[in-house]
Amino acid sequence: MKELRCLVFTDQEVIKATIEHRRKLREALPAGTIRAVAYAVHDGAITTAIRIVDDHGEDQSMTLGQAEVAAALVGYCMERGIPLPVHSDKCLYLINGALTLMITMNFNKTPRFTSKAQPATESAAPMAE
């Protein structure tokens, strides 16, 4: 059996996830007001640009790589009790303009074949009590 789950995030959720992730890592955040979020795909990798304007009207925007945003979104889900399988592949995609975390299980595993269970015989040793 193969499983596929897609979690689609709003721009606000991406921003919250990124801020929480950076705070946990004690990485500095630009000071200012977040004005917009934009996504771009370059050679199959998604970059996330968060436009921040400080109190003086200067652009303090930051561009984040796919790995950082994916880690932030996984942490965001864990903080909110959204179950994510540990042994799964997690990739970011841009679907209809929304950042989507696609989770796949057992897509790269070869199927396991087991032999049929043999019926129990009457000569089996009795269980100890």
MMTF fields as JSON, N, C-alpha, C and O atoms, coordinates in Angstrom:
{
  "mmtfVersion": "1.0.0",
  "mmtfProducer": "UNKNOWN",
  "numBonds": 515,
  "numAtoms": 516,
  "numGroups": 129,
  "numChains": 1,
  "numModels": 1,
  "chainsPerModel": [1],
  "groupsPerChain": [129],
  "chainIdList": ["A"],
  "bondAtomList": [4, 2, 8, 6, 12, 10, 16, 14, 20, 18, 24, 22, 28, 26, 32, 30, 36, 34, 40, 38, 44, 42, 48, 46, 52, 50, 56, 54, 60, 58, 64, 62, 68, 66, 72, 70, 76, 74, 80, 78, 84, 82, 88, 86, 92, 90, 96, 94, 100, 98, 104, 102, 108, 106, 112, 110, 116, 114, 120, 118, 124, 122, 128, 126, 132, 130, 136, 134, 140, 138, 144, 142, 148, 146, 152, 150, 156, 154, 160, 158, 164, 162, 168, 166, 172, 170, 176, 174, 180, 178, 184, 182, 188, 186, 192, 190, 196, 194, 200, 198, 204, 202, 208, 206, 212, 210, 216, 214, 220, 218, 224, 222, 228, 226, 232, 230, 236, 234, 240, 238, 244, 242, 248, 246, 252, 250, 256, 254, 260, 258, 264, 262, 268, 266, 272, 270, 276, 274, 280, 278, 284, 282, 288, 286, 292, 290, 296, 294, 300, 298, 304, 302, 308, 306, 312, 310, 316, 314, 320, 318, 324, 322, 328, 326, 332, 330, 336, 334, 340, 338, 344, 342, 348, 346, 352, 350, 356, 354, 360, 358, 364, 362, 368, 366, 372, 370, 376, 374, 380, 378, 384, 382, 388, 386, 392, 390, 396, 394, 400, 398, 404, 402, 408, 406, 412, 410, 416, 414, 420, 418, 424, 422, 428, 426, 432, 430, 436, 434, 440, 438, 444, 442, 448, 446, 452, 450, 456, 454, 460, 458, 464, 462, 468, 466, 472, 470, 476, 474, 480, 478, 484, 482, 488, 486, 492, 490, 496, 494, 500, 498, 504, 502, 508, 506, 512, 510],
  "bondOrderList": [1, 1, 1, 1, 1, 1, 1, 1, 1, 1, 1, 1, 1, 1, 1, 1, 1, 1, 1, 1, 1, 1, 1, 1, 1, 1, 1, 1, 1, 1, 1, 1, 1, 1, 1, 1, 1, 1, 1, 1, 1, 1, 1, 1, 1, 1, 1, 1, 1, 1, 1, 1, 1, 1, 1, 1, 1, 1, 1, 1, 1, 1, 1, 1, 1, 1, 1, 1, 1, 1, 1, 1, 1, 1, 1, 1, 1, 1, 1, 1, 1, 1, 1, 1, 1, 1, 1, 1, 1, 1, 1, 1, 1, 1, 1, 1, 1, 1, 1, 1, 1, 1, 1, 1, 1, 1, 1, 1, 1, 1, 1, 1, 1, 1, 1, 1, 1, 1, 1, 1, 1, 1, 1, 1, 1, 1, 1, 1],
  "groupList": [{"groupName": "MET", "atomNameList": ["N", "CA", "C", "O"], "elementList": ["N", "C", "C", "O"], "formalChargeList": [0, 0, 0, 0], "bondAtomList": [1, 0, 2, 1, 3, 2], "bondOrderList": [1, 1, 2], "singleLetterCode": "M", "chemCompType": "L-PEPTIDE LINKING"}, {"groupName": "LYS", "atomNameList": ["N", "CA", "C", "O"], "elementList": ["N", "C", "C", "O"], "formalChargeList": [0, 0, 0, 0], "bondAtomList": [1, 0, 2, 1, 3, 2], "bondOrderList": [1, 1, 2], "singleLetterCode": "K", "chemCompType": "L-PEPTIDE LINKING"}, {"groupName": "GLU", "atomNameList": ["N", "CA", "C", "O"], "elementList": ["N", "C", "C", "O"], "formalChargeList": [0, 0, 0, 0], "bondAtomList": [1, 0, 2, 1, 3, 2], "bondOrderList": [1, 1, 2], "singleLetterCode": "E", "chemCompType": "L-PEPTIDE LINKING"}, {"groupName": "LEU", "atomNameList": ["N", "CA", "C", "O"], "elementList": ["N", "C", "C", "O"], "formalChargeList": [0, 0, 0, 0], "bondAtomList": [1, 0, 2, 1, 3, 2], "bondOrderList": [1, 1, 2], "singleLetterCode": "L", "chemCompType": "L-PEPTIDE LINKING"}, {"groupName": "ARG", "atomNameList": ["N", "CA", "C", "O"], "elementList": ["N", "C", "C", "O"], "formalChargeList": [0, 0, 0, 0], "bondAtomList": [1, 0, 2, 1, 3, 2], "bondOrderList": [1, 1, 2], "singleLetterCode": "R", "chemCompType": "L-PEPTIDE LINKING"}, {"groupName": "CYS", "atomNameList": ["N", "CA", "C", "O"], "elementList": ["N", "C", "C", "O"], "formalChargeList": [0, 0, 0, 0], "bondAtomList": [1, 0, 2, 1, 3, 2], "bondOrderList": [1, 1, 2], "singleLetterCode": "C", "chemCompType": "L-PEPTIDE LINKING"}, {"groupName": "VAL", "atomNameList": ["N", "CA", "C", "O"], "elementList": ["N", "C", "C", "O"], "formalChargeList": [0, 0, 0, 0], "bondAtomList": [1, 0, 2, 1, 3, 2], "bondOrderList": [1, 1, 2], "singleLetterCode": "V", "chemCompType": "L-PEPTIDE LINKING"}, {"groupName": "PHE", "atomNameList": ["N", "CA", "C", "O"], "elementList": ["N", "C", "C", "O"], "formalChargeList": [0, 0, 0, 0], "bondAtomList": [1, 0, 2, 1, 3, 2], "bondOrderList": [1, 1, 2], "singleLetterCode": "F", "chemCompType": "L-PEPTIDE LINKING"}, {"groupName": "THR", "atomNameList": ["N", "CA", "C", "O"], "elementList": ["N", "C", "C", "O"], "formalChargeList": [0, 0, 0, 0], "bondAtomList": [1, 0, 2, 1, 3, 2], "bondOrderList": [1, 1, 2], "singleLetterCode": "T", "chemCompType": "L-PEPTIDE LINKING"}, {"groupName": "ASP", "atomNameList": ["N", "CA", "C", "O"], "elementList": ["N", "C", "C", "O"], "formalChargeList": [0, 0, 0, 0], "bondAtomList": [1, 0, 2, 1, 3, 2], "bondOrderList": [1, 1, 2], "singleLetterCode": "D", "chemCompType": "L-PEPTIDE LINKING"}, {"groupName": "GLN", "atomNameList": ["N", "CA", "C", "O"], "elementList": ["N", "C", "C", "O"], "formalChargeList": [0, 0, 0, 0], "bondAtomList": [1, 0, 2, 1, 3, 2], "bondOrderList": [1, 1, 2], "singleLetterCode": "Q", "chemCompType": "L-PEPTIDE LINKING"}, {"groupName": "ILE", "atomNameList": ["N", "CA", "C", "O"], "elementList": ["N", "C", "C", "O"], "formalChargeList": [0, 0, 0, 0], "bondAtomList": [1, 0, 2, 1, 3, 2], "bondOrderList": [1, 1, 2], "singleLetterCode": "I", "chemCompType": "L-PEPTIDE LINKING"}, {"groupName": "ALA", "atomNameList": ["N", "CA", "C", "O"], "elementList": ["N", "C", "C", "O"], "formalChargeList": [0, 0, 0, 0], "bondAtomList": [1, 0, 2, 1, 3, 2], "bondOrderList": [1, 1, 2], "singleLetterCode": "A", "chemCompType": "L-PEPTIDE LINKING"}, {"groupName": "HIS", "atomNameList": ["N", "CA", "C", "O"], "elementList": ["N", "C", "C", "O"], "formalChargeList": [0, 0, 0, 0], "bondAtomList": [1, 0, 2, 1, 3, 2], "bondOrderList": [1, 1, 2], "singleLetterCode": "H", "chemCompType": "L-PEPTIDE LINKING"}, {"groupName": "PRO", "atomNameList": ["N", "CA", "C", "O"], "elementList": ["N", "C", "C", "O"], "formalChargeList": [0, 0, 0, 0], "bondAtomList": [1, 0, 2, 1, 3, 2], "bondOrderList": [1, 1, 2], "singleLetterCode": "P", "chemCompType": "L-PEPTIDE LINKING"}, {"groupName": "GLY", "atomNameList": ["N", "CA", "C", "O"], "elementList": ["N", "C", "C", "O"], "formalChargeList": [0, 0, 0, 0], "bondAtomList": [1, 0, 2, 1, 3, 2], "bondOrderList": [1, 1, 2], "singleLetterCode": "G", "chemCompType": "PEPTIDE LINKING"}, {"groupName": "TYR", "atomNameList": ["N", "CA", "C", "O"], "elementList": ["N", "C", "C", "O"], "formalChargeList": [0, 0, 0, 0], "bondAtomList": [1, 0, 2, 1, 3, 2], "bondOrderList": [1, 1, 2], "singleLetterCode": "Y", "chemCompType": "L-PEPTIDE LINKING"}, {"groupName": "SER", "atomNameList": ["N", "CA", "C", "O"], "elementList": ["N", "C", "C", "O"], "formalChargeList": [0, 0, 0, 0], "bondAtomList": [1, 0, 2, 1, 3, 2], "bondOrderList": [1, 1, 2], "singleLetterCode": "S", "chemCompType": "L-PEPTIDE LINKING"}, {"groupName": "ASN", "atomNameList": ["N", "CA", "C", "O"], "elementList": ["N", "C", "C", "O"], "formalChargeList": [0, 0, 0, 0], "bondAtomList": [1, 0, 2, 1, 3, 2], "bondOrderList": [1, 1, 2], "singleLetterCode": "N", "chemCompType": "L-PEPTIDE LINKING"}],
  "groupTypeList": [0, 1, 2, 3, 4, 5, 3, 6, 7, 8, 9, 10, 2, 6, 11, 1, 12, 8, 11, 2, 13, 4, 4, 1, 3, 4, 2, 12, 3, 14, 12, 15, 8, 11, 4, 12, 6, 12, 16, 12, 6, 13, 9, 15, 12, 11, 8, 8, 12, 11, 4, 11, 6, 9, 9, 13, 15, 2, 9, 10, 17, 0, 8, 3, 15, 10, 12, 2, 6, 12, 12, 12, 3, 6, 15, 16, 5, 0, 2, 4, 15, 11, 14, 3, 14, 6, 13, 17, 9, 1, 5, 3, 16, 3, 11, 18, 15, 12, 3, 8, 3, 0, 11, 8, 0, 18, 7, 18, 1, 8, 14, 4, 7, 8, 17, 1, 12, 10, 14, 12, 8, 2, 17, 12, 12, 14, 0, 12, 2],
  "groupIdList": [1, 2, 3, 4, 5, 6, 7, 8, 9, 10, 11, 12, 13, 14, 15, 16, 17, 18, 19, 20, 21, 22, 23, 24, 25, 26, 27, 28, 29, 30, 31, 32, 33, 34, 35, 36, 37, 38, 39, 40, 41, 42, 43, 44, 45, 46, 47, 48, 49, 50, 51, 52, 53, 54, 55, 56, 57, 58, 59, 60, 61, 62, 63, 64, 65, 66, 67, 68, 69, 70, 71, 72, 73, 74, 75, 76, 77, 78, 79, 80, 81, 82, 83, 84, 85, 86, 87, 88, 89, 90, 91, 92, 93, 94, 95, 96, 97, 98, 99, 100, 101, 102, 103, 104, 105, 106, 107, 108, 109, 110, 111, 112, 113, 114, 115, 116, 117, 118, 119, 120, 121, 122, 123, 124, 125, 126, 127, 128, 129],
  "secStructList": [7, 7, 3, 3, 3, 3, 3, 3, 3, 7, 2, 2, 2, 2, 2, 2, 2, 2, 2, 2, 2, 2, 2, 2, 6, 6, 7, 7, 7, 7, 1, 1, 3, 3, 3, 3, 3, 3, 3, 3, 3, 3, 6, 6, 3, 3, 3, 3, 3, 3, 3, 3, 3, 7, 6, 6, 1, 7, 5, 7, 7, 3, 3, 3, 7, 2, 2, 2, 2, 2, 2, 2, 2, 2, 2, 2, 2, 2, 2, 6, 6, 7, 7, 7, 7, 1, 1, 1, 3, 3, 3, 3, 3, 3, 3, 6, 6, 3, 3, 3, 3, 3, 3, 3, 3, 1, 1, 1, 1, 7, 7, 7, 7, 7, 7, 7, 7, 7, 7, 7, 7, 6, 6, 1, 7, 7, 7, 7, 7],
  "xCoordList": [0.847, 0.0, 0.899, 1.932, 0.497, 1.215, 0.293, -0.921, 0.882, 0.067, 0.612, 1.824, -0.31, 0.044, -0.842, -2.066, -0.211, -0.954, -0.426, 0.772, -1.323, -0.939, -1.486, -2.675, -0.62, -1.02, -0.776, 0.364, -1.837, -1.75, -1.772, -2.656, -0.799, -0.634, -0.99, -0.711, -1.609, -1.872, -0.569, 0.374, -0.535, 0.646, 0.877, 2.022, -0.192, -0.057, 0.56, 1.368, 0.187, 0.755, 2.238, 3.033, 2.606, 4.015, 4.817, 5.917, 4.271, 4.951, 5.102, 6.187, 4.02, 4.084, 5.107, 5.91, 5.07, 5.995, 7.436, 8.296, 7.7, 9.058, 9.54, 10.676, 8.681, 9.053, 9.33, 10.334, 8.452, 8.651, 9.946, 10.694, 10.2, 11.396, 12.666, 13.608, 12.688, 13.863, 14.068, 15.207, 12.993, 13.128, 13.71, 14.545, 13.276, 13.816, 15.305, 16.059, 15.726, 17.14, 17.944, 19.158, 17.26, 17.865, 18.544, 19.628, 17.878, 18.359, 17.616, 16.409, 18.32, 17.726, 16.685, 16.842, 15.627, 14.589, 14.709, 14.974, 14.518, 14.541, 13.415, 12.304, 13.715, 12.699, 11.819, 12.307, 10.537, 9.618, 8.299, 7.989, 7.523, 6.196, 6.228, 6.763, 5.652, 5.597, 4.503, 3.352, 4.877, 3.943, 3.426, 2.279, 4.262, 3.842, 4.74, 5.843, 4.235, 4.998, 4.894, 3.816, 6.016, 6.021, 6.846, 7.811, 6.462, 7.147, 7.672, 7.044, 8.832, 9.414, 10.013, 10.492, 9.983, 10.565, 11.755, 11.617, 12.927, 14.153, 14.782, 15.198, 14.855, 15.439, 14.799, 15.489, 13.496, 12.758, 12.745, 12.029, 13.521, 13.558, 12.714, 12.737, 11.973, 11.091, 11.808, 12.354, 11.798, 12.294, 11.108, 10.166, 11.178, 10.122, 10.705, 11.678, 10.105, 10.549, 9.513, 8.337, 9.958, 9.076, 9.478, 10.598, 8.552, 8.821, 8.522, 7.398, 9.551, 9.449, 9.881, 10.913, 9.092, 9.418, 9.586, 8.713, 10.725, 10.964, 10.254, 9.56, 10.427, 9.736, 10.15, 9.432, 11.285, 11.778, 11.428, 11.856, 10.64, 10.222, 11.244, 11.088, 12.292, 13.323, 12.978, 12.404, 13.35, 13.072, 14.05, 15.265, 13.517, 14.318, 13.971, 14.052, 13.59, 13.1, 14.139, 15.344, 13.635, 14.516, 14.013, 12.81, 14.951, 14.63, 15.072, 16.204, 14.166, 14.416, 14.462, 13.712, 15.344, 15.455, 14.392, 13.711, 14.271, 13.249, 13.432, 12.45, 14.669, 14.904, 14.483, 13.882, 14.797, 14.433, 12.923, 12.39, 12.242, 10.786, 10.123, 9.165, 10.625, 10.062, 10.233, 9.306, 11.411, 11.64, 10.715, 10.192, 10.514, 9.618, 8.182, 7.49, 7.733, 6.364, 6.171, 5.116, 7.177, 7.089, 7.014, 6.203, 7.844, 7.784, 6.455, 5.929, 5.906, 4.599, 3.517, 2.668, 3.559, 2.583, 2.764, 1.786, 3.998, 4.255, 3.775, 3.216, 3.988, 3.545, 2.024, 1.509, 1.321, -0.137, -0.774, -1.989, 0.044, -0.477, -0.972, -1.767, -0.519, -0.892, 0.052, 1.261, -0.483, 0.398, 1.093, 0.466, 2.399, 3.208, 4.001, 4.658, 3.952, 4.723, 6.221, 6.698, 6.949, 8.387, 9.104, 9.952, 8.763, 9.437, 8.693, 8.051, 8.784, 8.125, 8.977, 9.842, 8.717, 9.382, 8.5, 7.287, 9.115, 8.374, 8.999, 10.192, 8.192, 8.679, 7.72, 6.517, 8.271, 7.448, 7.105, 7.932, 5.871, 5.398, 4.588, 4.055, 4.503, 3.669, 2.471, 2.608, 1.29, 0.078, -0.943, -1.366, -1.333, -2.276, -1.863, -2.706, -0.575, -0.068, 0.081, 0.498, -0.245, -0.145, 0.986, 1.169, 1.73, 2.803, 2.19, 1.342, 2.619, 2.032, 3.123, 4.112, 2.948, 3.859, 3.269, 2.203, 3.982, 3.502, 4.268, 5.498, 3.517, 4.085, 3.77, 2.606, 4.805, 4.597, 5.209, 6.276, 4.494, 4.975, 4.951, 4.0, 6.014, 6.136, 6.153, 5.836, 6.508, 6.563, 7.84, 7.853, 8.907, 10.192, 10.569, 11.645, 9.696, 9.99, 9.466, 8.401, 10.233, 9.754, 8.76, 8.925, 7.731, 6.732, 7.339, 8.183, 6.889, 7.329, 6.339, 5.126, 6.876, 6.022, 6.264, 7.409, 5.203, 5.336, 4.684, 3.753, 5.175, 4.572, 3.265, 3.079, 2.387, 1.113, 1.349, 2.232, 0.573, 0.69, 0.241, -0.774, 0.997, 0.66, -0.39, -0.286, -1.39, -2.393, -1.768, -0.852, -2.275, -1.775, -2.149, -3.239, -1.24, -1.521, -1.841, -1.5, -2.494, -2.876, -1.671, -1.75, -0.565, 0.601, 1.441, 2.507, 0.989, 1.748, 1.789, 0.854, 2.863, 3.017, 2.007, 1.761, 1.429, 0.476, 1.183, 2.356, 0.452, 1.016, 1.15, 0.312, 2.191, 2.398, 1.423, 1.144, 0.916, -0.052, 0.585, -0.091],
  "yCoordList": [-1.163, 0.0, 1.235, 1.266, 2.237, 3.504, 4.595, 4.537, 5.599, 6.668, 8.01, 8.217, 8.92, 10.276, 11.24, 11.108, 12.218, 13.264, 14.604, 14.769, 15.547, 16.909, 17.867, 17.842, 18.702, 19.74, 21.074, 21.415, 21.823, 23.103, 24.214, 24.247, 25.12, 26.165, 27.532, 27.828, 28.355, 29.741, 30.528, 30.058, 31.722, 32.57, 32.898, 32.944, 33.125, 33.44, 32.273, 32.482, 31.057, 29.887, 29.73, 29.352, 30.016, 29.948, 30.973, 30.677, 32.178, 33.225, 32.809, 32.927, 32.324, 31.89, 30.776, 30.798, 29.805, 28.672, 29.139, 28.679, 30.048, 30.556, 31.335, 31.163, 32.186, 32.977, 32.054, 32.227, 31.079, 30.143, 29.357, 29.159, 28.915, 28.115, 28.926, 28.438, 30.158, 31.015, 31.366, 31.458, 31.562, 31.855, 30.668, 30.838, 29.461, 28.259, 28.113, 27.671, 28.483, 28.385, 29.599, 29.66, 30.56, 31.819, 32.568, 33.129, 32.558, 33.315, 34.634, 34.684, 35.682, 37.018, 37.153, 36.635, 37.863, 38.199, 39.686, 40.497, 40.045, 41.476, 42.204, 41.688, 43.396, 44.198, 44.866, 45.325, 44.917, 45.575, 44.854, 43.953, 45.268, 44.715, 43.849, 44.248, 42.666, 41.765, 42.266, 42.43, 42.505, 43.038, 41.985, 42.058, 40.998, 40.011, 38.782, 38.82, 37.697, 36.466, 36.077, 36.128, 35.69, 35.268, 33.995, 33.791, 33.155, 31.894, 31.883, 32.418, 31.268, 31.128, 29.734, 29.166, 29.196, 27.88, 28.069, 28.617, 27.611, 27.694, 26.31, 25.784, 25.724, 24.387, 23.355, 22.493, 23.438, 22.481, 22.783, 22.122, 23.767, 24.132, 25.381, 26.319, 25.369, 26.49, 27.419, 26.978, 28.71, 29.706, 30.536, 30.792, 30.947, 31.751, 33.11, 33.207, 34.153, 35.52, 36.184, 36.271, 36.648, 37.36, 38.826, 39.189, 39.66, 41.095, 41.773, 41.731, 42.4, 43.083, 44.53, 44.799, 45.452, 46.876, 47.393, 47.202, 48.056, 48.56, 49.889, 50.38, 50.472, 51.714, 52.91, 53.909, 52.821, 53.916, 53.721, 54.5, 52.668, 52.401, 51.647, 51.515, 51.149, 50.416, 48.932, 48.362, 48.332, 46.917, 46.052, 46.187, 45.167, 44.237, 42.792, 41.899, 42.574, 41.264, 40.168, 40.419, 38.945, 37.788, 36.688, 36.514, 35.96, 34.847, 33.566, 33.457, 32.602, 31.347, 30.19, 30.156, 29.257, 28.069, 27.033, 27.115, 26.08, 25.04, 24.222, 23.911, 23.864, 23.018, 23.727, 23.112, 25.019, 25.759, 25.882, 25.723, 26.161, 26.306, 24.96, 24.895, 23.896, 22.562, 22.203, 21.687, 22.475, 22.197, 23.041, 22.561, 24.288, 25.167, 24.64, 24.675, 24.158, 23.661, 22.352, 22.128, 21.492, 20.253, 20.588, 20.008, 21.513, 21.949, 22.579, 22.364, 23.354, 23.995, 22.927, 23.061, 21.882, 20.788, 20.068, 19.756, 19.81, 19.102, 19.908, 19.344, 21.217, 22.083, 22.081, 22.301, 21.839, 21.875, 20.486, 20.349, 19.471, 18.119, 17.474, 16.534, 17.959, 17.344, 16.17, 16.365, 14.957, 13.79, 13.719, 13.844, 13.514, 13.323, 12.037, 11.859, 11.144, 9.909, 10.197, 10.953, 9.591, 9.824, 9.267, 9.935, 8.057, 7.389, 7.67, 6.783, 8.892, 9.28, 10.33, 10.957, 10.507, 11.554, 12.785, 12.701, 13.93, 15.188, 16.165, 16.457, 16.669, 17.589, 18.76, 18.624, 19.916, 21.094, 21.205, 20.936, 21.605, 21.874, 23.151, 23.541, 23.785, 24.966, 24.544, 24.271, 24.489, 24.04, 25.161, 25.591, 25.628, 26.747, 27.949, 28.603, 28.235, 29.393, 29.212, 30.145, 28.04, 27.779, 26.791, 25.823, 27.046, 26.152, 24.881, 24.943, 23.742, 22.456, 21.5, 21.31, 20.899, 19.875, 18.531, 18.142, 17.823, 16.527, 15.446, 15.437, 14.532, 13.471, 12.143, 11.817, 11.386, 10.09, 8.995, 9.154, 7.881, 6.709, 5.503, 5.283, 4.727, 3.456, 3.616, 2.659, 4.782, 4.945, 4.352, 3.899, 4.351, 3.871, 2.499, 1.986, 1.905, 0.592, -0.496, -0.37, -1.551, -2.694, -3.449, -3.52, -4.013, -4.731, -5.957, -6.645, -6.213, -7.402, -8.517, -8.34, -9.652, -10.813, -11.757, -12.053, -12.222, -13.165, -14.464, -14.479, -15.542, -16.823, -16.951, -16.332, -17.75, -17.959, -18.645, -19.495, -18.284, -18.89, -20.336, -20.653, -21.197, -22.609, -22.859, -22.298, -23.679, -23.965, -24.705, -25.509, -24.423, -25.078, -26.549, -26.923, -27.362, -28.798, -29.197, -28.492, -30.325, -30.789, -31.283, -31.432, -31.537, -32.066, -30.932, -31.189, -29.733, -28.623, -28.766, -29.283, -28.309, -28.408, -27.471, -26.367, -27.915, -27.08, -25.888, -25.972, -24.773, -23.563, -23.757, -24.407, -23.203, -23.29, -22.344, -21.255, -22.762, -21.94, -21.19, -20.449],
  "zCoordList": [0.0, 0.0, 0.0, 0.669, -0.75, -0.803, -0.312, -0.509, 0.336, 0.903, 0.452, 0.377, 0.152, -0.239, 0.53, 0.531, 1.19, 1.899, 1.427, 1.196, 1.289, 0.923, 1.967, 2.284, 2.492, 3.431, 2.742, 2.426, 2.509, 1.816, 2.865, 3.721, 2.796, 3.789, 3.217, 2.055, 4.054, 3.669, 3.842, 4.479, 3.27, 3.43, 4.898, 5.347, 5.652, 7.077, 7.842, 8.747, 7.487, 8.155, 7.82, 8.681, 6.583, 6.19, 6.981, 7.448, 7.135, 7.898, 9.363, 9.931, 9.973, 11.378, 11.553, 12.486, 10.65, 10.734, 10.634, 11.385, 9.713, 9.519, 10.739, 11.182, 11.276, 12.456, 13.646, 14.338, 13.89, 14.994, 14.828, 15.785, 13.604, 13.326, 13.573, 14.197, 13.086, 13.272, 14.742, 15.2, 15.478, 16.916, 17.658, 18.547, 17.301, 17.946, 17.674, 18.54, 16.474, 16.103, 16.559, 16.365, 17.164, 17.617, 16.469, 16.623, 15.323, 14.176, 14.127, 14.367, 13.823, 13.818, 12.711, 11.605, 13.05, 12.081, 11.748, 12.635, 10.49, 10.167, 10.899, 11.021, 11.377, 12.063, 11.018, 9.985, 11.288, 10.377, 10.26, 11.038, 9.269, 9.026, 7.776, 6.741, 7.884, 6.724, 5.794, 6.198, 4.545, 3.549, 2.59, 2.15, 2.256, 1.257, 1.325, 1.871, 0.755, 0.6, -0.866, -1.458, -1.441, -2.847, -2.972, -2.235, -3.897, -4.128, -5.554, -6.468, -5.73, -7.06, -7.181, -6.199, -8.379, -8.637, -9.568, -10.662, -9.127, -9.91, -9.953, -8.921, -11.127, -11.301, -10.381, -9.837, -10.208, -9.398, -7.913, -7.161, -7.47, -6.042, -5.821, -6.618, -4.727, -4.402, -3.428, -2.417, -3.748, -2.808, -2.337, -3.087, -1.085, -0.482, -0.133, 0.615, -0.676, -0.389, 0.501, 0.148, 1.652, 2.576, 2.529, 2.888, 2.083, 1.958, 3.282, 3.782, 3.841, 5.129, 4.929, 4.313, 5.45, 5.373, 6.8, 7.647, 7.059, 8.41, 8.629, 7.739, 9.813, 10.186, 9.337, 9.284, 8.68, 7.85, 6.377, 5.525, 6.074, 4.696, 3.876, 2.662, 4.52, 3.788, 3.727, 4.654, 2.602, 2.362, 3.148, 3.003, 3.975, 4.775, 4.415, 5.259, 3.178, 2.75, 2.936, 2.962, 3.064, 3.172, 2.249, 2.057, 1.688, 0.805, 1.494, 1.964, 1.548, 2.252, 1.262, 0.286, 1.53, 0.696, 1.028, 2.051, 0.156, 0.295, 1.564, 2.237, 1.908, 3.086, 4.371, 5.252, 4.48, 5.688, 5.835, 6.933, 4.75, 4.805, 5.098, 5.869, 4.491, 4.759, 6.237, 6.863, 6.792, 8.219, 9.087, 10.093, 8.7, 9.46, 9.427, 10.445, 8.284, 8.164, 8.921, 9.513, 8.906, 9.685, 11.172, 11.894, 11.634, 13.034, 13.377, 14.468, 12.459, 12.647, 12.863, 13.744, 12.057, 12.198, 13.534, 14.214, 13.9, 15.156, 16.357, 17.298, 16.334, 17.431, 17.583, 18.68, 16.51, 16.534, 16.608, 16.474, 16.818, 16.991, 15.707, 15.755, 14.571, 13.292, 13.072, 12.956, 13.015, 12.906, 11.55, 10.498, 11.608, 10.405, 10.585, 11.61, 9.611, 9.744, 9.705, 8.858, 10.623, 10.72, 9.496, 8.905, 9.129, 8.017, 6.718, 6.155, 6.254, 5.012, 4.321, 4.933, 3.041, 2.278, 2.326, 2.132, 2.586, 2.676, 1.691, 1.77, 0.763, -0.263, -0.396, -0.172, -0.764, -0.999, -2.481, -3.353, -2.737, -4.09, -4.059, -3.02, -5.185, -5.333, -6.174, -7.367, -5.548, -6.229, -6.19, -5.117, -7.354, -7.484, -6.639, -6.025, -6.613, -5.9, -4.404, -3.717, -3.875, -2.434, -2.162, -2.9, -1.108, -0.714, -0.135, 0.755, -0.638, -0.271, 0.173, -0.535, 1.34, 1.834, 1.439, 1.917, 0.553, 0.087, 0.833, 0.855, 1.446, 2.27, 1.593, 1.362, 1.281, 0.633, 1.496, 2.089, 1.542, 2.281, 1.37, 0.62, 1.449, 0.728, -0.787, -1.493, -1.315, -2.759, -3.332, -4.476, -2.552, -3.053, -2.524, -2.832, -1.737, -1.178, -2.104, -2.707, -2.196, -2.957, -2.095, -0.877, -2.71, -1.909, -1.238, -1.811, -0.012, 0.715, 0.462, 0.578, 0.118, -0.065, 1.093, 1.436, 1.684, 2.782, 2.367, 1.563, 2.917, 2.596, 3.369, 4.417, 2.841, 3.518, 4.846, 4.964, 5.836, 7.165, 7.09, 6.471, 7.719, 7.741, 8.821, 9.912, 8.546, 9.57, 10.745, 10.573, 11.932, 13.143, 13.115, 12.682, 13.577, 13.621, 15.054, 16.004, 15.188, 16.514, 17.307, 18.526, 16.628, 17.341, 17.952, 18.512, 17.852, 18.418, 19.939, 20.551, 20.526, 21.987, 22.659, 22.174, 23.772, 24.47, 25.112, 25.478, 25.244, 25.845, 27.332, 27.957, 27.902, 29.346, 30.026, 29.525, 31.153, 31.883, 32.985, 33.699]
}
